[in-house]
Amino acid sequence: MQTKLQKDIDEMKENIKQIKHKIVILSGKGGVGKSTVAANLALAFAKKFPNKVGIADLDFSGPNIPKILGVENERISSKKGDKYEPVEGPLGLKIISMAFFLDSKTTPVIWRGPLKIKALQQFLTDFAWGDLEFLIFDMPPGTGDEAISIMQLIPEMEGVVIVTTPQEVSLLDTGKSLVMSRKMDRPILGIIENMSTFKCPTCETESPIFGTGGGAQMAKEFSTELIGQIPIDPMIRIQEDKGISEAFEYFNPIVKVLLAKFNKK
Ligand code: ADP
């Protein structure tokens, strides 16, 4: 007899079977720019595939994706048949986040693991994602139980992109993310080094504020690829605060690398 859990999983799989590629964005620690990378990567994909890209904000305790994408005041309201519609963002991005369910911007999500797992299940089962080329998952930071259980639940996920800064402590945690992904048999698509360097806007001098070469060294150590380096650009922070990110231009070369990995152009 089919168990309730198996039935739920089957229902979830059925609902997202038209999503071609699922990519998880992971970081060993918080504050390295995981959500920034997830949002901008989704935008860069959407530029190439308008209306065919989605982003699921699974950072339940810090759901910042709607703010970065300028849709933080939206709420989930409309239904298509028995499914809810994700919020529509720039370039037709389909967005789901806990933030759309909170009463106020300052309401904290104080949930234990099982509730978060349930929320992820509902994100994937109860929403009309339609046929997407890419669905990007912004994961909770770190390699704790939460990240592990969430990663286990995402069906047929095609790969993990790991975000780090070149700084040693970030790299140490990145190593843990790599080990965790490998242990769980999740393919690693590569490492993105964020906040790689800072180019002074007045004198053009480059300063490696968080060090240099860390991402490349990590990629070598773990036999994976450094698929991109994003500089520190105050515009990224300013645009994000205003919800009008245009930083995704930095991500076009990364999209190209990832598309090649999926044999797409
Ligand atoms: P995480 O998701 O890893 O916690 P965020 O994406 O929220 O990190 O980024 C943390 C802060 O750093 C945010 O204020 C964001 O705007 C800023 N930030 C991230 N990447 C960059 C960058 N390359 N240049 C400038 N600011 C950045």
Residues whose N, C-alpha, C, O or C-beta is under 5 A from the ligand:
A	BS01	ADP	K29 G30 G31 V32 G33 K34 S35 T36 M195 I230 P231 I232 D233 P234 I236 R237 E240
